[in-house]
Amino acid sequence: RSEYDALKKQAKQGTGDLSLPKSNALIYAADYQTTIVDRQLLIKATISIRQFRQRLTIIDLPLSGLAVESAQLNQQPAMIARSASKTQMLQLFSQKSGEHQLVLQLSAPLNTVGSDQVSQFQLLPGVASQFKIELPEKQHLIVNELKVKPLDAAGKAVSYEFPIGGNGQVVLKLTEQSREQTNDSLIFARSG
């Protein structure tokens, strides 16, 4: 018994102040590859997850405004569901510890507003993410009311890439207008 206690004490000293996080899993990166088909966005979300303990874990994925077309965890069908709460949050069920890669095929409608196409949805908040999309050369991309500069133009398509972070809320606007419209006011004053 004394040998066991000595080994246990030595093991605790070897770990220092290192402790596992309170949650059992961590989403640490996401990559969104997007294409436009008919009147919708098709988004391939590749999400990197680290699970710390080998036990059944529910990982909340606060995605909204998106339909799930398919889900694979480590190239196998993933166990996913919507929560029973009012928010109907997407949830992933995972049982194995270690690194995991979740690939979700998602879709979002593109709505027509005047001559523009608009889509609004929620991606994973607080996760280091990149969003990539290709548009025809005459279209321009505005995200959350900011114009995004194209990454490169390859033939008849233009590639765009921008980071997602913070609250994860995305409002995409595809327009043929090359300039942003502003509603800035101009005030003239005279003193006297």
Backbone hydrogen bonds in HBPLUS format (Angstrom, degrees):
<---DONOR---> <-ACCEPTOR-->    atom                        ^
c    i                          cat <-CA-CA->   ^        H-A-AA   ^      H-
h    n   atom  resd res      DA  || num        DHA   H-A  angle D-A-AA Bond
n    s   type  num  typ     dist DA aas  dist angle  dist       angle   num
A0005-ASP N   A0001-ARG O   3.01 MM   4  6.34 164.8  2.04 154.1 157.6     1
A0006-ALA N   A0002-SER O   2.95 MM   4  6.13 153.6  2.02 144.1 151.4     2
A0007-LEU N   A0003-GLU O   2.95 MM   4  6.20 157.4  2.00 149.1 155.0     3
A0008-LYS N   A0004-TYR O   2.85 MM   4  6.08 159.2  1.89 154.1 160.4     4
A0009-LYS N   A0005-ASP O   2.95 MM   4  6.10 159.6  1.99 145.8 151.1     5
A0010-GLN N   A0006-ALA O   2.97 MM   4  6.14 153.0  2.04 143.1 150.7     6
A0011-ALA N   A0007-LEU O   2.86 MM   4  6.10 152.1  1.94 147.7 155.2     7
A0012-LYS N   A0008-LYS O   3.03 MM   4  6.30 155.2  2.09 148.4 154.4     8
A0013-GLN N   A0009-LYS O   3.08 MM   4  6.33 151.9  2.16 143.1 150.5     9
A0014-GLY N   A0010-GLN O   3.00 MM   4  6.21 144.3  2.13 142.1 151.8    10
A0016-GLY N   A0013-GLN O   3.26 MM   3  5.38 146.0  2.39  99.3 108.9    11
A0018-LEU N   A0015-THR O   3.14 MM   3  5.65 158.9  2.19 134.9 137.0    12
A0052-PHE N   A0024-ASN O   2.82 MM  28  5.45 163.3  1.85 151.2 157.1    13
A0026-LEU N   A0050-ARG O   2.82 MM  24  5.21 145.6  1.94 141.4 153.0    14
A0050-ARG N   A0026-LEU O   2.84 MM  24  5.21 159.3  1.88 150.0 157.2    15
A0028-TYR N   A0048-SER O   3.07 MM  20  5.94 150.8  2.16 148.2 157.1    16
A0048-SER N   A0029-ALA O   2.89 MM  19  5.18 167.3  1.90 143.0 147.4    17
A0030-ALA N   A0128-ALA O   3.09 MM  98  6.44 141.9  2.24 151.1 152.2    18
A0130-GLN N   A0030-ALA O   3.23 MM 100  6.75 141.7  2.38 140.2 150.0    19
A0031-ASP N   A0046-THR O   2.91 MM  15  5.16 144.6  2.03 136.7 148.1    20
A0046-THR N   A0031-ASP O   2.85 MM  15  5.16 166.4  1.87 154.0 158.4    21
A0032-TYR N   A0130-GLN O   2.83 MM  98  6.12 163.0  1.86 164.2 169.3    22
A0132-LYS N   A0032-TYR O   2.76 MM 100  6.03 162.5  1.79 167.7 173.5    23
A0033-GLN N   A0044-LYS O   3.01 MM  11  5.11 166.4  2.03 139.7 142.2    24
A0044-LYS N   A0033-GLN O   2.79 MM  11  5.11 170.8  1.80 153.3 155.9    25
A0034-THR N   A0132-LYS O   2.80 MM  98  5.94 147.6  1.91 150.4 161.4    26
A0035-THR N   A0042-LEU O   2.94 MM   7  5.30 156.9  2.00 147.3 154.8    27
A0042-LEU N   A0035-THR O   2.82 MM   7  5.30 172.6  1.83 160.2 162.2    28
A0037-VAL N   A0040-GLN O   3.04 MM   3  5.65 161.5  2.08 163.4 168.1    29
A0040-GLN N   A0037-VAL O   3.05 MM   3  5.65 147.6  2.16 130.0 139.9    30
A0110-LEU N   A0039-ARG O   2.88 MM  71  5.28 157.6  1.93 144.7 137.1    31
A0041-LEU N   A0108-ALA O   2.74 MM  67  5.13 163.8  1.77 159.7 163.1    32
A0108-ALA N   A0041-LEU O   2.98 MM  67  5.13 148.3  2.08 140.6 148.4    33
A0043-ILE N   A0106-LEU O   2.79 MM  63  4.94 163.2  1.81 138.4 143.8    34
A0106-LEU N   A0043-ILE O   2.74 MM  63  4.94 175.8  1.74 157.1 158.6    35
A0045-ALA N   A0104-LEU O   2.82 MM  59  5.05 160.0  1.86 158.0 160.0    36
A0104-LEU N   A0045-ALA O   2.84 MM  59  5.05 160.8  1.88 149.9 154.7    37
A0047-ILE N   A0102-LEU O   2.75 MM  55  5.03 173.4  1.75 158.6 160.4    38
A0102-LEU N   A0047-ILE O   2.86 MM  55  5.03 165.7  1.88 156.1 156.6    39
A0049-ILE N   A0100-HIS O   2.94 MM  51  5.05 172.8  1.94 148.5 149.2    40
A0100-HIS N   A0049-ILE O   2.77 MM  51  5.05 156.3  1.82 158.5 158.3    41
A0051-GLN N   A0098-GLY O   2.90 MM  47  5.16 172.9  1.90 147.0 147.0    42
A0098-GLY N   A0051-GLN O   2.78 MM  47  5.16 171.4  1.78 146.4 143.6    43
A0057-THR N   A0094-SER O   2.72 MM  37  5.28 155.3  1.78 156.2 165.0    44
A0094-SER N   A0057-THR O   2.95 MM  37  5.28 162.5  1.98 151.1 156.8    45
A0059-ILE N   A0092-LEU O   2.77 MM  33  5.03 168.2  1.79 153.4 157.6    46
A0092-LEU N   A0059-ILE O   2.89 MM  33  5.03 164.5  1.92 142.0 147.0    47
A0061-LEU N   A0090-LEU O   2.78 MM  29  5.18 163.3  1.81 166.2 160.3    48
A0063-LEU N   A0061-LEU O   2.66 MM   2  5.68 136.5  1.85 115.0 100.1    49
A0064-SER N   A0122-GLN O   3.24 MM  58  4.92 154.1  2.31 120.5 127.0    50
A0122-GLN N   A0064-SER O   2.84 MM  58  4.92 169.6  1.85 145.1 145.3    51
A0067-ALA N   A0107-SER O   2.84 MM  40  5.17 167.9  1.86 153.3 156.9    52
A0107-SER N   A0067-ALA O   2.89 MM  40  5.17 142.5  2.03 141.1 151.1    53
A0069-GLU N   A0105-GLN O   2.67 MM  36  5.22 164.4  1.69 162.3 164.4    54
A0070-SER N   A0105-GLN O   3.38 MM  35  5.09 150.2  2.47 128.6 131.5    55
A0105-GLN N   A0070-SER O   2.93 MM  35  5.09 167.2  1.95 140.7 143.5    56
A0078-ALA N   A0071-ALA O   3.11 MM   7  5.44 166.5  2.13 125.2 123.7    57
A0072-GLN N   A0103-VAL O   2.92 MM  31  5.19 152.0  2.00 141.9 151.0    58
A0103-VAL N   A0072-GLN O   2.76 MM  31  5.19 165.2  1.78 157.0 162.2    59
A0073-LEU N   A0076-GLN O   2.72 MM   3  5.29 145.4  1.84 161.4 164.4    60
A0076-GLN N   A0073-LEU O   3.08 MM   3  5.29 146.8  2.20 106.9 116.5    61
A0074-ASN N   A0101-GLN O   2.88 MM  27  5.29 171.9  1.89 152.0 153.3    62
A0093-PHE N   A0079-MET O   2.88 MM  14  5.42 163.7  1.91 165.1 165.6    63
A0081-ALA N   A0091-GLN O   2.98 MM  10  5.33 145.7  2.10 144.2 152.9    64
A0091-GLN N   A0081-ALA O   2.73 MM  10  5.33 156.9  1.78 166.7 168.1    65
A0083-SER N   A0089-MET O   2.80 MM   6  5.22 152.9  1.87 139.8 148.7    66
A0088-GLN N   A0085-SER O   3.18 MM   3  5.44 144.4  2.32 104.9 114.6    67
A0111-ASN N   A0118-VAL O   2.78 MM   7  5.13 167.1  1.80 157.6 153.1    68
A0118-VAL N   A0111-ASN O   2.70 MM   7  5.13 160.8  1.73 150.9 157.5    69
A0113-VAL N   A0116-ASP O   2.91 MM   3  5.26 163.1  1.94 139.0 144.7    70
A0116-ASP N   A0113-VAL O   3.03 MM   3  5.26 155.4  2.10 131.2 129.3    71
A0117-GLN N   A0174-LEU O   2.99 MM  57  5.09 159.3  2.03 144.2 151.0    72
A0174-LEU N   A0117-GLN O   2.76 MM  57  5.09 168.7  1.77 158.0 161.8    73
A0119-SER N   A0172-LEU O   2.99 MM  53  5.23 155.2  2.06 144.8 149.4    74
A0172-LEU N   A0119-SER O   2.79 MM  53  5.23 154.3  1.86 163.5 167.6    75
A0121-PHE N   A0170-VAL O   3.00 MM  49  5.53 159.9  2.04 156.5 163.0    76
A0170-VAL N   A0121-PHE O   2.90 MM  49  5.53 166.1  1.92 179.3 175.7    77
A0123-LEU N   A0168-GLY O   2.88 MM  45  4.78 176.2  1.88 133.5 134.8    78
A0126-GLY N   A0166-GLY O   2.84 MM  40  4.97 136.0  2.04 133.4 147.3    79
A0164-ILE N   A0129-SER O   3.05 MM  35  5.05 159.5  2.09 120.8 123.7    80
A0131-PHE N   A0162-PHE O   2.88 MM  31  5.45 161.1  1.92 157.8 164.1    81
A0162-PHE N   A0131-PHE O   3.02 MM  31  5.45 154.1  2.09 147.4 155.6    82
A0133-ILE N   A0160-TYR O   3.02 MM  27  5.36 159.7  2.07 146.3 150.6    83
A0160-TYR N   A0133-ILE O   2.81 MM  27  5.36 157.5  1.86 166.1 173.5    84
A0135-LEU N   A0158-VAL O   2.84 MM  23  5.24 162.1  1.88 150.2 153.9    85
A0158-VAL N   A0135-LEU O   2.68 MM  23  5.24 160.1  1.71 158.7 165.9    86
A0139-GLN N   A0136-PRO O   3.02 MM   3  5.66 165.3  2.04 124.1 128.8    87
A0137-GLU N   A0156-LYS O   3.08 MM  19  5.42 141.6  2.24 133.8 131.1    88
A0140-HIS N   A0175-THR O   2.61 MM  35  5.24 158.9  1.66 160.7 168.3    89
A0175-THR N   A0140-HIS O   2.98 MM  35  5.24 166.2  2.00 148.4 152.8    90
A0148-VAL N   A0141-LEU O   2.99 MM   7  5.73 173.7  2.00 154.3 155.3    91
A0142-ILE N   A0173-LYS O   2.91 MM  31  5.01 154.1  1.98 149.4 155.8    92
A0173-LYS N   A0142-ILE O   2.80 MM  31  5.01 140.2  1.96 153.9 162.1    93
A0143-VAL N   A0146-LEU O   2.80 MM   3  5.24 155.9  1.86 156.4 149.3    94
A0146-LEU N   A0143-VAL O   2.90 MM   3  5.24 155.9  1.95 113.8 121.7    95
A0144-ASN N   A0171-VAL O   2.88 MM  27  4.97 163.2  1.91 142.3 148.0    96
A0151-LEU N   A0159-SER O   2.61 MM   8  5.36 157.6  1.66 151.2 157.7    97
A0159-SER N   A0152-ASP O   2.85 MM   7  5.47 168.9  1.86 171.8 173.3    98
A0154-ALA N   A0157-ALA O   2.90 MM   3  5.55 142.4  2.05 158.1 169.6    99
A0157-ALA N   A0154-ALA O   3.30 MM   3  5.55 167.9  2.31 121.5 124.1   100
A0168-GLY N   A0165-GLY O   3.05 MM   3  5.39 155.9  2.11 143.3 137.5   101
